[in-house]
Amino acid sequence: MKKAIQQASILTFSNGFSKILAMLFLVVLTRLVTVNEYGLFRYMLNLASLLSALLGISTSLAKFLGEMPNDIEIRKVYLTNSLSIAGLLYLILLIISWIFYEHYMIFCILLFGVMFESFYLGFSRGLLNIKKLSIFRPVKYVLQLTAIGIAVIISSDIGILEAALFFSLSALVSSFILEIHKREVDFGYYISIDIVKRIVKYIIPITLGTAGWSVLLGVNPIIIERFCGTESVAYYSAAITLMQVFVFLPEAVSTMILPKVARAQDKSRIIRPFLLGIAGTIAINVFILIAVYLFRERIIIVLFSRDYLNAASIVLLLAIGQISLITHQLFASFWQGLGRPGIPSITISIGCVINVIGSIILTKSYGIWGASLSYAISTFCSLLLITIHFLIKKNSVGRL
């Protein structure tokens, strides 16, 4: 338990520092491009994140590497086959975007960066390598800020194409630095049909669940763009960026839950520490919520300038939604580690349907406030459903 707390503390600090650096990159970008250009960048980034999450490769890799901590050769096989599947899927998406999407070049650059980061974090998560999990993102964001700073010094004419390149290449360079320092698993050259089938079988429910989770995060900017324009997307995206302060601790705990549950011999013994983790993350986020809400306008002015003050009206609703969603993700990691990814897939899909319908209806009438209300209601419904299911089934976890 003590070691788990230490690991969670390290990851929480890393996540917090990473989120601050990520926000700085986006804040700097708002000062270099117009509001409409920033809205377009965030729109494409949301779309790329949505498609990457749909693939489910990261969670699958973490699960299979996590349950085989002592078998280096089988880990190599899973790593190689997972990378092959991810590469094929990226190629398919690249071709589709080239045919149908006007801004395909920027989109494909962002998609590569998002997919690569997700894959590398899934790899590190499966190994439960706290050092790589805690260092990768800070190094990545430092590289982003350094690159955009040098670019501004050389030329003030920075656009979203350059921002997309900085975003994607920084992830590649960060992973290269870490792997040069210490490589734990080499790639093989063996493609196994049986392994591919097992990965795909696990990915299917993961994909459904991740689709719902990603839609809850990513569909609202798309709907807002349809009814209100890219300027409103910028306001909503600025507020969503601020919501990252609620992710620090839960993301750290969630990162550890899946591999620890997967490798645990007696599953019933992890129930109590899991529930303590849930209670602790909710309590801390409530304190953060109070502070953010009281000083929301001042925070927005400092981070994004007065041009984004319209985002202040939706801070409370988005905070409720964010806390609900990230708490649901803790439960989801637990069931994924048990090899039961279909459970959170169902609960998050229900919330997804509620959000899509609600956001279309409410955004059309109430703009970004309506979209935020839909987000809060739908995420809370998903959390309520998965909590009820856990309480019903927790006594039988040891037999699963």
C-alpha positions in Angstrom: 0.0 0.0 0.0 2.8 2.4 0.9 4.6 1.7 -2.4 1.3 2.3 -4.3 0.8 5.7 -2.5 4.4 6.7 -3.4 3.9 5.7 -7.1 0.5 7.5 -7.2 2.2 10.6 -5.7 4.9 10.6 -8.3 2.4 10.2 -11.2 0.1 12.8 -9.7 3.0 15.4 -9.5 4.0 14.4 -13.1 0.5 14.7 -14.4 0.0 18.0 -12.7 3.2 19.4 -14.1 2.4 17.9 -17.5 -1.0 19.5 -17.6 0.4 22.9 -16.7 3.0 22.6 -19.5 0.2 21.5 -21.9 -1.9 24.4 -20.9 1.0 26.7 -21.4 1.5 25.4 -25.0 -2.2 26.1 -25.8 -2.1 29.4 -24.0 0.9 30.5 -26.1 -0.8 29.2 -29.2 -3.9 31.5 -28.4 -1.5 34.4 -28.5 0.0 33.5 -31.9 -3.1 32.6 -33.9 -6.6 34.1 -34.3 -9.5 32.7 -32.3 -10.9 31.0 -35.4 -7.5 29.4 -36.1 -7.3 28.2 -32.5 -10.8 26.8 -32.7 -9.8 24.9 -35.9 -6.7 23.5 -34.3 -8.6 22.3 -31.2 -11.3 20.9 -33.5 -8.8 18.8 -35.4 -7.0 17.8 -32.2 -10.3 16.6 -30.7 -11.1 14.6 -33.8 -7.7 13.0 -33.9 -7.9 12.1 -30.2 -11.4 10.6 -30.8 -10.2 8.4 -33.6 -7.0 7.3 -31.7 -9.0 6.4 -28.7 -11.4 4.4 -30.8 -8.6 2.0 -31.7 -8.2 0.7 -28.1 -4.6 -0.4 -28.8 -3.1 1.4 -25.7 -5.4 -0.3 -23.2 -5.0 -3.7 -24.8 -1.2 -3.4 -24.7 -1.2 -2.4 -21.1 -3.5 -5.3 -20.2 -1.5 -8.0 -21.9 1.9 -6.7 -20.9 0.7 -6.3 -17.4 -0.5 -9.8 -16.9 2.8 -11.3 -18.0 5.5 -9.4 -16.0 8.1 -12.2 -16.1 7.8 -13.4 -19.7 10.0 -11.2 -21.9 9.5 -13.1 -25.1 5.7 -13.1 -25.0 5.8 -9.4 -24.2 7.9 -8.9 -27.3 5.3 -10.8 -29.4 2.4 -8.7 -28.0 4.4 -5.5 -28.5 5.2 -6.3 -32.1 1.7 -7.5 -33.1 0.1 -4.5 -31.4 2.4 -2.1 -33.2 1.6 -3.8 -36.5 -2.2 -3.4 -35.9 -1.7 0.2 -34.9 0.4 1.0 -38.0 -2.2 -0.6 -40.3 -5.0 1.4 -38.8 -3.1 4.6 -39.1 -2.4 4.0 -42.7 -6.2 3.4 -43.4 -7.1 6.6 -41.5 -4.4 8.5 -43.4 -5.8 7.4 -46.8 -9.4 8.2 -45.8 -8.5 11.7 -44.5 -6.5 12.4 -47.7 -9.6 11.6 -49.8 -12.3 13.4 -47.8 -10.7 16.1 -45.5 -9.6 19.5 -46.6 -7.1 20.0 -43.8 -5.8 16.4 -44.1 -2.1 17.3 -43.7 -2.5 19.0 -40.3 -5.0 16.3 -39.2 -2.7 13.4 -40.1 0.2 15.0 -38.3 -1.9 15.5 -35.2 -3.3 11.9 -35.5 0.2 10.5 -35.6 1.3 12.4 -32.5 -1.8 11.3 -30.6 -1.6 7.7 -31.6 2.1 7.4 -30.9 1.8 9.0 -27.5 -1.1 6.7 -26.6 0.8 3.6 -27.8 3.9 4.5 -25.8 2.0 5.2 -22.6 0.1 1.9 -23.0 3.5 0.2 -23.3 4.9 1.9 -20.3 1.7 1.3 -18.3 1.8 -2.4 -19.1 5.4 -2.5 -17.8 4.3 -0.4 -14.8 7.4 1.6 -15.4 6.7 4.6 -13.1 9.8 6.4 -14.3 8.8 6.4 -18.0 5.2 7.2 -17.2 6.2 10.2 -15.1 8.9 11.5 -17.4 7.5 11.0 -20.9 4.9 13.8 -20.9 6.9 16.5 -19.1 9.8 16.0 -21.5 7.3 16.1 -24.4 5.8 19.4 -23.3 9.1 21.0 -22.6 10.2 20.1 -26.1 7.0 21.6 -27.5 7.4 24.9 -25.6 11.1 25.0 -26.6 10.3 24.4 -30.2 7.6 27.0 -30.4 9.7 29.5 -28.5 12.6 29.1 -30.9 10.2 29.3 -33.8 8.8 32.6 -32.5 12.3 34.1 -32.0 13.2 33.1 -35.6 9.9 34.1 -37.2 6.7 35.6 -35.7 4.7 34.0 -38.5 3.6 30.8 -36.6 0.5 28.9 -37.8 -1.4 25.8 -36.8 0.7 23.7 -39.2 3.9 24.4 -37.2 2.0 23.9 -34.0 0.9 20.4 -35.2 4.4 19.5 -36.1 5.7 20.6 -32.7 2.9 18.6 -31.0 3.7 15.3 -32.8 7.4 15.4 -33.1 7.9 16.2 -29.4 6.2 12.8 -28.5 8.6 10.9 -30.8 11.7 12.6 -29.5 10.6 12.2 -25.9 10.2 8.4 -26.3 13.5 8.2 -28.2 15.3 9.8 -25.2 13.7 7.4 -22.7 14.4 4.3 -24.8 18.0 5.3 -25.4 18.4 5.6 -21.6 16.8 2.2 -20.8 15.2 -0.3 -23.2 13.2 -3.0 -21.5 11.5 -4.8 -24.4 12.8 -5.2 -27.9 10.6 -5.4 -31.0 10.4 -8.8 -32.7 9.5 -9.8 -36.2 7.0 -12.5 -35.5 3.4 -11.9 -36.5 1.1 -14.4 -34.7 -2.5 -14.8 -36.0 -3.6 -16.2 -32.7 -2.1 -13.2 -30.8 -3.7 -10.8 -33.3 -7.1 -12.5 -32.8 -6.7 -12.3 -29.0 -5.8 -8.6 -29.2 -8.7 -7.8 -31.6 -11.1 -9.7 -29.4 -10.1 -7.7 -26.4 -10.0 -4.4 -28.4 -13.6 -4.7 -29.6 -15.3 -3.9 -26.3 -12.5 -1.6 -25.4 -13.1 0.3 -28.6 -16.8 0.6 -27.9 -16.1 1.9 -24.4 -13.4 4.2 -25.5 -15.7 5.5 -28.3 -18.3 6.5 -25.7 -15.6 8.1 -23.5 -14.1 10.0 -26.4 -17.5 11.1 -27.7 -18.3 12.5 -24.3 -15.1 14.5 -24.5 -14.9 15.2 -28.2 -18.3 15.4 -29.8 -19.4 18.7 -28.1 -16.9 20.9 -29.9 -18.0 19.3 -33.2 -21.7 20.0 -32.4 -20.8 23.5 -31.1 -18.9 24.2 -34.4 -22.0 23.1 -36.3 -24.5 25.3 -34.5 -22.4 28.2 -33.1 -19.1 28.4 -35.1 -15.4 28.0 -34.3 -15.3 31.0 -32.0 -17.7 29.2 -29.6 -15.5 26.1 -30.0 -12.6 28.2 -28.7 -14.5 29.3 -25.6 -15.6 25.8 -24.8 -12.1 24.4 -25.5 -10.5 27.0 -23.2 -12.8 25.9 -20.4 -12.2 22.2 -21.1 -8.4 22.9 -20.9 -8.9 24.4 -17.5 -10.7 21.2 -16.4 -7.5 19.3 -16.7 -6.8 20.4 -13.1 -9.3 17.7 -12.0 -7.4 14.9 -13.8 -4.0 15.0 -12.0 -4.6 12.5 -9.2 -7.4 10.3 -10.8 -5.2 9.8 -13.9 -2.3 8.7 -11.8 -4.5 6.2 -9.9 -6.2 5.0 -13.1 -2.8 4.4 -14.7 -1.8 2.0 -11.9 -5.1 0.2 -11.4 -5.2 -1.8 -14.7 -1.8 -3.5 -14.5 -2.0 -4.0 -10.8 -5.4 -5.7 -11.1 -4.2 -7.7 -14.1 -1.3 -9.2 -12.2 -2.9 -9.7 -8.8 -3.4 -13.3 -7.8 -6.1 -12.7 -5.2 -8.4 -10.1 -6.8 -10.6 -9.7 -3.8 -7.8 -8.2 -1.8 -7.7 -5.1 -4.0 -11.3 -4.0 -3.3 -10.5 -2.0 -0.2 -7.5 0.0 -1.5 -9.4 0.6 -4.7 -12.4 2.1 -2.9 -10.0 4.2 -0.7 -8.5 5.5 -3.9 -11.9 6.4 -5.3 -12.9 8.3 -2.1 -9.6 10.1 -1.9 -9.7 11.3 -5.5 -13.3 12.6 -5.2 -12.5 14.5 -2.0 -9.5 16.2 -3.4 -11.3 17.2 -6.6 -14.1 18.7 -4.6 -11.6 21.0 -2.9 -10.1 22.0 -6.3 -13.6 22.6 -7.7 -14.4 25.2 -4.9 -11.2 27.1 -5.6 -11.6 27.0 -9.4 -15.2 28.2 -9.3 -14.5 31.1 -6.9 -11.7 32.4 -9.0 -12.8 31.3 -12.5 -12.8 34.7 -14.2 -9.4 35.7 -12.9 -8.0 32.3 -13.9 -9.4 32.6 -17.4 -8.0 36.2 -17.8 -4.6 35.2 -16.7 -4.4 32.0 -18.8 -6.3 33.0 -22.0 -6.9 36.8 -21.8 -10.1 38.7 -21.6 -11.1 37.5 -25.0 -12.1 34.2 -23.5 -14.2 35.4 -20.5 -17.3 33.9 -22.1 -15.9 30.5 -20.9 -16.5 31.5 -17.3 -20.2 30.7 -17.5 -19.7 27.0 -18.1 -16.9 26.2 -15.6 -19.1 24.7 -12.9 -21.0 22.4 -15.3 -17.9 21.2 -17.0 -16.2 20.6 -13.6 -19.1 18.4 -12.5 -18.9 16.5 -15.8 -15.1 16.1 -15.6 -15.1 14.8 -12.1 -17.8 12.3 -13.0 -16.0 11.2 -16.1 -12.6 10.6 -14.5 -14.2 8.8 -11.6 -15.9 6.5 -14.1 -12.6 5.9 -15.7 -11.2 4.6 -12.3 -14.0 2.0 -12.3 -13.4 1.2 -16.0 -9.7 0.5 -15.3 -10.6 -1.9 -12.6 -12.9 -4.0 -14.8 -10.5 -3.8 -17.8 -7.8 -5.2 -15.5 -10.1 -8.1 -14.6 -10.6 -8.8 -18.3 -14.2 -7.5 -18.3 -14.0 -4.4 -20.5 -17.5 -4.8 -21.7 -18.9 -3.5 -18.4 -17.6 0.1 -18.6 -18.2 0.0 -22.3 -22.0 -0.4 -21.7 -22.2 2.3 -19.0 -20.1 4.9 -20.9 -22.0 4.1 -24.1 -25.3 4.9 -22.4 -23.8 8.2 -21.3 -22.5 8.8 -24.8 -26.0 8.4 -26.3 -27.4 10.8 -23.6 -24.8 13.4 -24.4 -25.1 13.2 -28.2 -28.9 13.7 -28.0 -28.8 16.2 -25.2 -26.0 18.2 -26.8 -27.7 18.5 -30.2 -31.0 19.7 -28.5 -29.4 22.0 -25.9 -26.6 23.5 -27.9 -29.0 24.5 -30.6 -31.1 26.5 -28.1 -28.5 27.5 -25.4 -25.1 27.4 -27.1 -22.1 26.4 -25.1 -24.1 26.5 -21.8 -26.4 23.8 -23.2 -23.5 21.7 -24.4 -21.9 21.9 -21.0 -25.2 20.9 -19.2 -25.5 17.9 -21.5 -21.9 16.9 -20.6 -22.5 17.1 -16.9 -25.8 15.1 -17.0 -24.5 12.4 -19.3 -21.2 11.8 -17.4 -23.0 11.6 -14.1 -25.4 9.0 -15.4 -22.5 6.9 -16.6 -20.8 7.1 -13.2 -24.0 6.3 -11.4 -24.5 3.1 -13.5 -21.0 1.8 -13.1 -21.0 2.5 -9.4 -24.2 0.6 -8.9 -22.9 -2.4 -10.9 -19.7 -2.4 -8.9 -21.5 -2.4 -5.5 -23.7 -5.3 -6.7 -20.8 -7.4 -8.0 -17.9 -6.5 -5.6 -18.4 -9.6 -3.4 -17.9 -11.9 -6.4 -14.8 -10.2 -7.8 -12.5 -12.9 -6.3 -14.2 -15.6 -8.4 -13.9 -13.7 -11.7 
